[in-house]
Amino acid sequence: MGLSSAAWATLLVPTILGILVMVLYGYWDKITGKEYYVDDEILAYDEDLMEELGKGGKV
């Protein structure tokens, strides 16, 4: 009870594309030569961190 070639293509093509996207995402900094970072503004969504930054403390 094997799968048809169309069924195999339906299973394998999205899987291969998903793996390719994950690898591309993982190496995007090296590919583009740019580094992306997370700063305090982005992290400030956490309420505890917002309170700590509001008091003048450092994270």
Rosetta blueprint (number, residue, H / E / L):
1 M L
2 G L
3 L L
4 S L
5 S H
6 A H
7 A H
8 W H
9 A H
10 T H
11 L H
12 L H
13 V H
14 P H
15 T H
16 I H
17 L H
18 G H
19 I H
20 L H
21 V H
22 M H
23 V H
24 L H
25 Y H
26 G H
27 Y L
28 W H
29 D H
30 K H
31 I H
32 T H
33 G L
34 K L
35 E L
36 Y L
37 Y L
38 V L
39 D L
40 D H
41 E H
42 I H
43 L H
44 A L
45 Y L
46 D L
47 E H
48 D H
49 L H
50 M H
51 E H
52 E H
53 L H
54 G H
55 K L
56 G L
57 G L
58 K L
59 V L
